[in-house]
Structures are given as structure tokens and as C-alpha cells.
Amino acid sequence: MSARTLVKSIQDIMRQDTGVDGDAQRISQLCWMFFLKIIDDQDQELELLDATYRSPISERFQWRTWAADPEGSTGQALLTFVNDELFPALKNLPVTGQPDDRRRVVRDVFEDAYNYMKSGQLMRQVVNKINGIDFNNLTERQHFGDIYEQILNDLQSAGNAGEYYTPRAVTAFMVDRIDPRPGELLFDPACGTGGFLTCAIRHMRERYVKLPEDEQQMQASLRAVEKKQLPHMLCVTNMLLHGIEAPSFVRHDNTLARPYISWEQKDRVDIVLTNPPFGGREEDGIESNFPQHFRTKEMADLFLALIIRLLKPGGRAAVVLPDGTLFGEGVKTRLKEHLMTECNLHTIVRLPNSVFKPYASIGTNLLFFEKGQPTETIWYYEHQVPAGQKAYSMTKPIRLEHMQPCIAWWGGPQRQGREETPQAWQVTAEEIKARGYNLDIKNPHTVADNHGDPEQLLAELTRAESETASLRNQLKAILAEALLR
């Protein structure tokens, strides 16, 4: 049975359970079960490689002990074990405080996790299906990794949970342009399900990881935070699937809850890759962690202020931000002035409204900047939907190949040889300043549609309405005459 078929069969079983309501709960249920199987397979491999290795989970609660036997516990006995023993034990695992503590990984995943299933018989069926996957088989794990990407993509139809998913073409493009390398501290302060992390890992393994030391250096340089339980669990599981032994660097926390001034030199990073939540409002009091002139409840603004602070001199960032940040005033104006003073905002890629459909239909932009030198010129590039296609959609999403014209125009690592094209133009910092730091600059090469002279259009509308009224009266007369016969 293929991994895709297996996952579908598991979801079909869960649909029969009265306790699992909707896609978000089904994915959450799937995730903690996959997590325990994946980490147990990984533990068994580590035990073979290192005689001193010990699993973070005590023997009684390891997947191999309670789940691996297809004829094992089922029905009410299984439910009682999971709800009354397994979950309390994993939620309260003692941690050591060490940076690579796998116990903390497990405890953080189960901190707010919940068993939604109410049928022990159906749970046993699901468990037996999951046992069919060997996560120590590299080919099988890679194939399942592709399926897991589809599970994350399915979040788009799971109500508000879709906010955690950034199209992989967008993350892959941003990572490709930033070009992270092993040893560079890479941080995603609102990591969601880990899309930027997985793209960065894949990018570095394909280009720069040649020795075991390179892999160790890469894994030791990753940093991430996610506020909400479901995406945090999905992200940690994603890291395990991508061969990260100790994903304890993915913290279950709110990055914005830490005071702005407490982020010191030792916290600075080389790279920030992120799609911070936008449109949402932070809880009361969070804005007080920031300097007075940056205080707002708009999360995207607070994240932008923090990202500028977190970058080392020479550090680089790629951030997804909405149109509102570009044209907004007040705090947004002060933020943009601060950004252009502290950083070289060298490129803004403008995306169509449909890139993030169906859960967001607002204009979004990819901002690329480097810390240490003020902005002198900003290059804009307007990404366009492929010819013959009106918009992106779930059935026709954006793909990395659609970004190739922008990559070809980019000018390599040093951004050399850029030229103005029908999709690209440049604006000086002085022009931006004169506009009150309004960065919402439309493509000057696009000719606005000419809809005609307004007075002439109004006259034509009046004539059309008059003709319609005349025809309506004629129809009424014909009907009245027919009724009299």
C-alpha cells in the first residue's frame, strides 16, 4: 500500500469516530500518533548506533511497547491507557534544560495535545495502519515526507488552520534567494508548520552539506518559535521526518511576548526567513514589550520591528508582508523609515492576490533586506500569473517554475546587471521619503485600462435603461392582450 493510500485509509477510519470533528482535529490526531511512531523508529536507530543512548520516553509509553502488536490492547482498555496514562506521562516529562533535550521536544508536543478519538476499536485500527510505515527506511520516509506536505496543504481547507501554510513555491523561492549555509544562524520567529525550515534544510543539503560535520553544524544553527499548539506539533514532526535528531530548537512560545530590549547581542542571527501572521491582532499588553514609537496590536508590524533588531550586521532577511504594510501610515510609517535607515531594502517582489487563496485574498509582498547599510534604491518586481490563467487556486497553485523569470532577472548573489523590464522597476530612497515612506508603488510600465469618457459612458447607460424600459412596456402590453383572449 502506498503512503498516500495508507494516509487516506487512516483518515477514512477517523471519519467513523464520533469524537473527531473536522479536518483540523483529524490532522491533530494523526500528528501526535505519527509523532510517537516516528520518534520511536528514530530512537531504535539511535540505540543501534550508540550503546549509551536512552529514549526520552520510558519503556511503558514507547510506541513499540503499547502500539506495535496488532493484537494488542484495544477498545476501552486502549482508550483508558491513552487518556489516563500515556498523555499525563508525556505532558509531565521531566526535562534537563540541555539544548538538545529530546524530552522537552516530547513534552512540548503533548503540552496542549488532545486525544479526540472515542472508539478504542477504531483507534486500534489506526494504530495498526501507522505500524505499516517504517520511518527508518529512507525511501519510505522521503515518500511519506511528500505525503506529509500534502497533509499540511490540506490545512488550507481546515478553517483558520490554513493560516499556518505558506505555498511551498514561495518558501522555496525565498530560501533560494537568501541562500543559507551551514553554520549561519537561521531563525523563523513565527514558523507555523516549518515550511521555511524544511526548504532551508533541503537547500543546504543539496548544495553545501558534504560531511557529517556540515550536517551537525547546520542542525545546530536552526532556531524557530511557534505560538499555537497544532502548527508547533506539525513542525516538530516535520523536523523529525527531515532527519533532524533533536528538534528542541522549535520552541512552543510567543516570540512577541519577550520584551524587545531583552533581545541582546547574543541573540542576533544571520538569517530571518518568515511569513509572520498578518491581519490578526495581538492580545492586550503584548505591544507594551516594544518601544513607544513601535507600539501596535498589528502582529506583522511588531514582527517587522523585532526582525530588524534581531539581524546581525550583514544579516539578511526575506519576509512576507501584506500590502497594508507598504501603504500604511502612523506606526507603519515609522517602521518603514526605521527599516530603510537600518537596512538595505534592496528588493520587493509583488505577488498577485490569489497566491494565498483560499484563506487569504489580499495582496502580498516579499521583502528582501540586509542589515547594516541604509537603503539607497529599491528594486520592485511584479510577479504575474502565467499566461492563460486568470488566477492561482487550490487546483492551480503557484509553482517554483513560475518564479523562474524573477530568478533569471535577479542578477545572482550580488544582484548585478539588473535592468528595468515590463515587470521590474526601481525607486530611490529619496523618492520613497518624499512619498511619506509609502512603499505601495504600482508598476509604472502597466498602462491603466481605458474605460472611456465618464460622461459618454453615463449617456450610453441612460439610453440603455430607456430602451430596457420601452421593451418592458411592450412585453407588458403583449401579455395583457394575451390574457384578454
N, C-alpha and C positions, 0 to 999 in steps of 0.2 A: 504493500500500500504506500503510495506517495505521501510525502509530508503534507501536501495541500489537502489531499483526500482525508488524511487522518485528522487534521485540524477541523475540517468541515464536519466529520463524523462526530467529533467531540462536541462541537457547537450544537449539533442536532440533538445529542443526548441531553445537553444542558437545557435546551428549549422545552424539554419534557418536565423539568423540575419547577415546581411552583414557587420556589424561593428566589430564582434567578429572573430578574425583571429587566429586560432590555440589553442592548449591546454593551453599554458601559459596565454593567455588573458582570456580564458574561466574560468580557475581556479581563476584568479584575480577578475573577475566579480562576480563569485559565492561567493568569500570570503567576499567582502565588504557587499554583501547583507545578507549573513549568519551572519556576524558580527553584523549588525544592529538588526536583529531578535533575536539573542542570547542575546545581551546586553539589549534589551527591555524586553525580558522574565525575565532576571535576575533582572532588575530594578523593575518590577512588584512584584516579590517575596520579594525583599528587602523593598519595600514600605509597604507590609503587615506586615513584621517583625519589622519595625522601622518607627514609625509615623513621625519622623524628617528627614527621608531620602529623598533626592531630586535627580532625574535623572540628569546626566551630560549633557543631550540633552534636549533642550527646547521643549515644548509640540508640536509645529508645525512640528518639524522634527523627532519626535519619530515614530518608526515603526507602533505602534498601531494607530497613527493618519492618516498617509498618505497611508499605505500599507495594513492594516488588513482587510478593507472592500473589498470583492471580486468584488463588483460592483462599486468600487471607481474609481478615476482618471485613465485614460488610454490614449493611442495614443499620440499625440503631447503635450497635456496638461501635461501628466505624464513626458515625456522627458524634457520639459521646466522646470518643477518643480525640477527634479533631477539635471539637469545640471546647472541651473541658480540660484537655491535657496538652495537645500539640500547640494550639495558639497561645495559651498562657505561658508555656515554657519558652517559646520563641520570642514573644513580646518582652519577656523579662530576662533575656540572656545577659549575664554579667559581661561587661566589656573591660578591656585592659587599658584603653586610651592610646594604644600604639597606632601609628598612622595606617598600617596595613592590617588592622584587626578585622578579620572576616566575621567575627561575632557581631561587631557593630553593623556590618552590612546586613546580616540576617535580621537583627533586632530592628533596624531602621525600616526594612522592607515590611515587617509584620506589625510595626507600631500602630498603624491605622488600618491594617488589612482586616478582612471580614470573610467568613465562610457563608456564602449566600445559599448554598445547596441544602435542601431539607430532606432529600431522599438518600439514605445511605446506600441503597442498591444502585441508584444512578451514579452516585459518587464512585463506587467501586468500578462501574463500567468505564468512567472517565479515567480513573487511575490506571486501569489495565491498558487503555488505549495509549496513555502517555508513556507507559513502560515499553511501548513499541519503538521508541526513539532512543538511539544510542548517541548521546551528545559527546562521547569521546571519539566517535567516528568522524574524522574531519570533513569528509564529503557530505555525510548526513547532516552535520552541524551547519555547514555552509548552506546546504539546501534549505534547512529549517530556518536559517537566518533570513533567507529571502521570503519565506512564508511569514516570519515574524514581522518583516517590513510591511507585508500586506495586512497583518493584524493591526499594526499601528495606523496604516492608511484607513482601515475600517473605522477608526475613531472619528473620521470625518462625518460619519452618519450616526454617531453616538451622542447627539445633542451637543452640549457645551464642551464635551471632551475633545471635540475636533480642534480646539484651540491649541492643543499640545503638538500638533503635527505640522511641520513645515515641509512643503514639497521637496522631495529629495533632489530634484534638479536644481533648486535654489541653493540648498545647503552645499551640494557638490560644487556648484559654480563659485560660491563664496570661499569655500575651502581651497579650491584650485587657485584662485586669485591671491589669497593670503599666503599660500604655500608654507604651512607649518613644518617644522623639522624636529626630530627627537632632541630633547633637552630644552626646547623652548617651552616656557610655562604657558599653557593654553587654558583659558577659563571661559566657561559659559555660565553666567550668573542666573540664567532662567532656562535650564537645559531641557525642560519638557521630557520627551521620551529618549533624548540622546542623539538626535539626528546629526547635529554638528560634530559631536564626539565621534560617532561611528564613521562619518565621512573623513574626519581628520585622521583617525586611526588607519583607515583604508589607504588614504593618500600617502601617509608616511611609510606604511609597509610596502607599498608598491614602488616608492621612489628612494627611500633613504634607509630603511631597516635592512641591514645586511648581516649583522652579527647579533648574538644573544644580548650583548651589552646595549646595542641600539634599541632593542625591544624593551629592555629594562628601563633605559633612560626615557623612552617615550612614555611608558606606563606611569613612571614616577612624576611626569611633568603635567599630567592631566588634572584639572580642577573643575568642579561643577556643583551647582546648587539647584534644587527644585523644591518649591514650596508645597505643592499638592501631592497627596499620597499616591494616587493612581499613576500619574506620569513618573513619579520617583521610582515606584516599583517596576514599571515598564523599562525605565532607563537602566536600572541596575541589572535587570535580566538581559537587556540588550548588551550591556558590557560583558557579562559572562559569556553570552553567545559569540562575542567577538574576541574571546580568548583573553580577557582581562582577569587576572587571577584575584586581585583584591580591589574591587570597585568601591572601596570605602571612601574614595575621593568624591563620590557623588553624595553630597550631604542633603538630608531632608530638612530644609530650613528655608527661611525667607531672607534673601540677600539684603533686602532693603531695611530689614529690622535692625541691622547693625549700624550704629552711628557713623556718619560719613567721615568724621575726623579720626575714627579709630582704625581706619584702613591706613596702615603705615607703610614705610618703605619696604619692609619685609613681605608685605602682601602684594607688591606690584607684580604684574605679569607681562609677558612678551606679546601675547595674542589674546584678543577677545573676539569670539565668534558667537553671535546670539541673535535670537528673534524674541525680544522682550515682549511681554503682554502689552497690548495697547487697546485703548477703548475702555479698559477696566479702571476701577478706582481703588486705591489702597485704603486699608482700614484706618480709622481715626488714630492719629498720633504718630503714624509712620513718617509723615512729612517732617515732623519735628526733629528727626535724625539728621536732617540736611540743613545747610546754611540758609538763612532767611531768604536770600535772593533766589534760591532754587526751590523753595517750598511749594509743593503742589500735590494733589492726590492722583494726578495722572501718572500711571506707572511707567510708561515709556519715557517720560521726561526725567523721572528720578533715576531710572536705569542709565540713561544717557549721561547724566551728571556723574554718576558713580563710575561708569566706564572710563570717562576722561581721567578721573583721578587714579584709577587702578592701573593704567598703562605705564610701563616704564618709559623713560626717554628712548625714542626709537621704536617703541612698541607699536603694533599695528592692529587695527580692528576692522571688522565688517559687521554691520548691524542692520537689521530690517526695521524700518520705521515708516509710519503712515504719512500720507500727505499732510495731515494736520500738524505734524511737527514742522514741516517745511514752511507752511504759511502762517502758523500760529503766532500770536503776539504775547506780551507780558512775560511770564516765566520762560516761555519758549524762545522769545527774542533774546533774553539774557543768556540762555543756554547755547544758542547758536553763535552768539558773539564769543562766548567762552570757548566753544568748540573750535572756532576759526582762529582764535588767538593762541590757544594751547596746542592745536594740532593742524596738520596739513590735510584738510578735507579735499582730497585730490579727485575723487570720482563719486558721482551719484548715478546709479542705474535706476531708471524709472520703469516700473513694471505695470502692466495692464491691470485693471480692476479685477479681472477674472482669475488671476493666478492662484488666489487662496480660496476660490469657491469650493464648496457651497457655504462654508461657515463664515466667510468674510468677503464682501464685495466692495471693498474700499481700495483706493489707490495706495500702493506700497512702493517703497524705495529701498535700495541697497546703498548704504553709505559706507565708503571706504576711507579711512583716515589713519594718519601716523602721528604719534606724539612727538613734540619737541620743536617743531618749526611752524610758524603761523602760515595760514592759508594765503596763497597769492592768486591762484587760479583754480577754479573748479571745472572739471570736465563733466558734462552730462551725456548720458547715453540712453536713448529711449528704446526699450525692448518692445518689439511688435509681435502680435500674434501671427503665426505662419499664414502665408497666402492661402486663400480658400477656406479659412477657418475664422468664424466671427469672434469666438472667444474660447478660452480654456474651460474645461469642465471635468467632472469626475471620469467621464468616459474618454475625454481627450485632454489629459493633463499636460502641463508644461514638462518638457524633457530636456536633458542636458544638451542634446544636439541643437535645440532651439537657441541655446546661448552661444553657439559657436561663432556667429558673426561678431558678437561683442568680444569674445576671446581673441579673435583674429585682429580686431581693431585695437585691443588693449595696449599693445606695444611692449609685451614681455615684462620681465620683473622690474625693469627701470621705467616702464611706461614711455618708451621712446618712440618718436615718429607718429604720434597721434595726429590725425587730421580731422577737420570738420567734414561731416557727411550728412546725408538726409536724416540720419538717426543720432548724430553726435554734434555737440557744440560746446563752447567754453565761455565762461563768465569770470571776470576778475573779481577779486575780493572787494575792491573799491566800488564796483557796481552793486555788489550784494549789500555793502554797508549803506550805500545811498538808497537802497530799497528797504531800509529798516530791517536788514537781515532776513528778508523774505526769500527763502530758497526755492519757492514753488515757481520755477521758471519754465514756461512751456517751450516746446520745440520751435525755434524761430523759422525752421525750414518747412514747417507744415502750414499750408495755406488754409485758412479757415473756410469752411463750406459757405458758398454764397447762396443764401436762401432767397435773394431778390429784394426789391424795394418794399418796405413795410406798407406804404400807402397803396401800392399796386396790389399787394397780397390781400389787404383788407377789402379793397374794392372787389377783387375776384371772389372772396369769401361771401360778401354781401350778395353778389349776383347768384352764386351757387345756392345760397339759402333761399333767395327769392324763387329760383327755378324749382327747388325742392318743395316749397310751399305751394306753388302752382300745380305741380304734379300730384301733390297730396289732395288738393281740392278736386282735381279731375277724377282721381280714384274714388273719392267720397261720392261724387255725383254718379259715377258708373254703378257703384254699389247700391246707392239709393234707388236708382232706376230699376236695377235687377230685382230688388226686394218688392217693388210695387207690381211686378208682373205675376 
